[in-house]
Amino acid sequence: MLCKPKSKRIKKLFRVVFFCFKNILYL
């Protein structure tokens, strides 16, 4: 139960980091 929200949070963070990285590549 505790592991599930943590994994979801990490997945969300990874998505944001990936989006920022994509923007840097485009620039």
Buried (B, 14 or more C-beta within 10 A) or exposed (E): EEEEEEEEEEEEEEEEEEEEEEEEEEE
